[in-house]
Amino acid sequence: MLVAQYLLGSTVSNQICTSSISKLAMSGSVIKNVAVVGASGSVGRFVVKALLEENFQVTGVTRETSKATLPEGVRHVKTDYSAASLQEAFKGQDAVVGAIGSITPGEALTLQKPLIDAAIAAGVKVFFPSEYGIDTSDHASKDYIPFLVDKIETLDYIKTKQDKISWTAIVSGGMFDWGLDIPGFGGLNIPAGTATIFDGGNIPYEATTLAQVGRAIAKSLKKPELTKNQYVYVNSFTVTQNQVLAAIEKASGKKFKTSESTVEELFSGGAEQWKSGNPMGVLAMIAGAVYGKGGLAQFSTKQGLWNEKLGLPQEDLNEVVKAYLARK
Ligand SMILES: NC(=O)c1ccc[n+]([C@@H]2O[C@H](COP(=O)([O-])OP(=O)(O)OC[C@H]3O[C@@H](n4cnc5c(N)ncnc54)[C@H](OP(=O)(O)O)[C@@H]3O)[C@@H](O)[C@H]2O)c1
């Protein structure tokens, strides 16, 4: 905004503008080349799309075994995750965005430490750990969702290295369209036309579309000084279960069959499955946390949103639901 004003203003302003841009460039703050690890995953695909839309040079990093195909305009690099191969993959990159995923602790998300080490060795300026969900700055979050321990340890690790590489952690709450895609997730089963409403369905929670998460990352990379070493809180909207159901019924023209339960039952049912060895139990634990278990639901009031600072577009629940159902 200021830069635009300068560009339109006087010669003096133009000089100020030119000097502030070159200062930014000199301080190494301009991000051009971005590598996305896990570029073909549920989140990674949207990150790549948003980065291309913002004119970054994008490299998609996948495992050697990966069958991923990446969009036109994206350089595809495969890695065996050895230090040497990761370092080679990150050579010439200004930023690395982690988008690897796992619902099991001790698996893919622990690979982020070698990613960080290789990024530092390759001279990368900023690393985005694979977050995009519950606020892990609240360390109690791992008591509710087991794999968050790996995310917390990644952040703890990179904070010890922040004199060598900076980090940005995107907190986006429940992934809205990702959740709608899983029949029964959070009590909502669109194909079956059923919904379980928890604790009356009026608890506000944060929800963010995959596209908005991608944009939040791309916009954060456009403002590296602002987002440096920060938890960046974004959403598409703060909603309640009843509002989401009403939007779906309106857009589909279908009346859903509803039943009632509690967030506690949702969460503890998932936790029991998890303890008895069924990893999918974690999905009910995640939904329980999204709906408020552990006080993890609503960061927009507690932490404040970055949407405006980043220049993220405002999203409308009814429009998003209508577009989502039209795609199905
Ligand atoms: N808040 C929410 O509701 C929500 C929902 C979904 C995801 N998320 C978060 O978003 C992030 C990305 O999740 P996602 O669902 O997009 O993940 P995903 O699709 O399950 O996986 C993304 C990529 O990770 C790589 N990967 C998976 N397992 C791996 C392993 N063992 N070793 C190395 N690479 C592996 C794969 O890349 P290649 O095979 O191409 O190498 C895969 O394409 C995670 O932090 C997740 O917790 C949040």
PDBQT file of the ligand as one rigid body, heavy atoms in Angstrom, charges set to zero:
ROOT
HETATM    1  N1  LIG A 401      -6.724 -28.591  10.224  1.00  0.00    +0.000 N 
HETATM    2  C1  LIG A 401      -7.156 -29.585   9.518  1.00  0.00    +0.000 C 
HETATM    3  O1  LIG A 401      -8.345 -29.913   9.568  1.00  0.00    +0.000 OA
HETATM    4  C2  LIG A 401      -6.190 -30.297   8.608  1.00  0.00    +0.000 A 
HETATM    5  C3  LIG A 401      -6.658 -31.152   7.629  1.00  0.00    +0.000 A 
HETATM    6  C4  LIG A 401      -5.754 -31.762   6.782  1.00  0.00    +0.000 A 
HETATM    7  C5  LIG A 401      -4.389 -31.550   6.942  1.00  0.00    +0.000 A 
HETATM    8  N2  LIG A 401      -3.955 -30.709   7.920  1.00  0.00    +0.000 N 
HETATM    9  C6  LIG A 401      -2.507 -30.496   8.107  1.00  0.00    +0.000 C 
HETATM   10  O2  LIG A 401      -1.927 -30.128   6.871  1.00  0.00    +0.000 OA
HETATM   11  C7  LIG A 401      -0.625 -30.716   6.733  1.00  0.00    +0.000 C 
HETATM   12  C8  LIG A 401      -0.568 -31.527   5.435  1.00  0.00    +0.000 C 
HETATM   13  O3  LIG A 401      -1.522 -32.565   5.528  1.00  0.00    +0.000 OA
HETATM   14  P1  LIG A 401      -2.124 -33.290   4.233  1.00  0.00    +0.000 P 
HETATM   15  O4  LIG A 401      -3.444 -33.855   4.631  1.00  0.00    +0.000 OA
HETATM   16  O5  LIG A 401      -2.036 -32.386   3.074  1.00  0.00    +0.000 OA
HETATM   17  O6  LIG A 401      -1.090 -34.472   4.087  1.00  0.00    +0.000 OA
HETATM   18  P2  LIG A 401      -1.197 -35.686   3.062  1.00  0.00    +0.000 P 
HETATM   19  O7  LIG A 401      -1.983 -35.317   1.868  1.00  0.00    +0.000 OA
HETATM   20  O8  LIG A 401      -1.602 -36.899   3.840  1.00  0.00    +0.000 OA
HETATM   21  O9  LIG A 401       0.326 -35.885   2.710  1.00  0.00    +0.000 OA
HETATM   22  C9  LIG A 401       1.054 -34.852   2.086  1.00  0.00    +0.000 C 
HETATM   23  C10 LIG A 401       2.337 -35.400   1.528  1.00  0.00    +0.000 C 
HETATM   24  O10 LIG A 401       3.195 -35.835   2.571  1.00  0.00    +0.000 OA
HETATM   25  C11 LIG A 401       4.121 -36.739   2.016  1.00  0.00    +0.000 C 
HETATM   26  N3  LIG A 401       4.268 -37.870   2.942  1.00  0.00    +0.000 N 
HETATM   27  C12 LIG A 401       3.292 -38.600   3.503  1.00  0.00    +0.000 A 
HETATM   28  N4  LIG A 401       3.825 -39.564   4.286  1.00  0.00    +0.000 NA
HETATM   29  C13 LIG A 401       5.153 -39.428   4.190  1.00  0.00    +0.000 A 
HETATM   30  C14 LIG A 401       6.265 -40.109   4.756  1.00  0.00    +0.000 A 
HETATM   31  N5  LIG A 401       6.101 -41.138   5.596  1.00  0.00    +0.000 N 
HETATM   32  N6  LIG A 401       7.508 -39.684   4.422  1.00  0.00    +0.000 NA
HETATM   33  C15 LIG A 401       7.681 -38.639   3.606  1.00  0.00    +0.000 A 
HETATM   34  N7  LIG A 401       6.669 -37.952   3.039  1.00  0.00    +0.000 NA
HETATM   35  C16 LIG A 401       5.431 -38.345   3.340  1.00  0.00    +0.000 A 
HETATM   36  C17 LIG A 401       3.570 -37.209   0.675  1.00  0.00    +0.000 C 
HETATM   37  O11 LIG A 401       4.353 -36.613  -0.337  1.00  0.00    +0.000 OA
HETATM   38  P3  LIG A 401       5.081 -37.447  -1.492  1.00  0.00    +0.000 P 
HETATM   39  O12 LIG A 401       4.559 -38.842  -1.503  1.00  0.00    +0.000 OA
HETATM   40  O13 LIG A 401       4.722 -36.705  -2.754  1.00  0.00    +0.000 OA
HETATM   41  O14 LIG A 401       6.513 -37.367  -1.195  1.00  0.00    +0.000 OA
HETATM   42  C18 LIG A 401       2.176 -36.620   0.659  1.00  0.00    +0.000 C 
HETATM   43  O15 LIG A 401       1.717 -36.243  -0.609  1.00  0.00    +0.000 OA
HETATM   44  C19 LIG A 401      -0.402 -31.554   8.000  1.00  0.00    +0.000 C 
HETATM   45  O16 LIG A 401       0.315 -30.801   8.927  1.00  0.00    +0.000 OA
HETATM   46  C20 LIG A 401      -1.809 -31.798   8.509  1.00  0.00    +0.000 C 
HETATM   47  O17 LIG A 401      -1.866 -32.008   9.912  1.00  0.00    +0.000 OA
HETATM   48  C21 LIG A 401      -4.820 -30.074   8.737  1.00  0.00    +0.000 A 
ENDROOT
TORSDOF 0
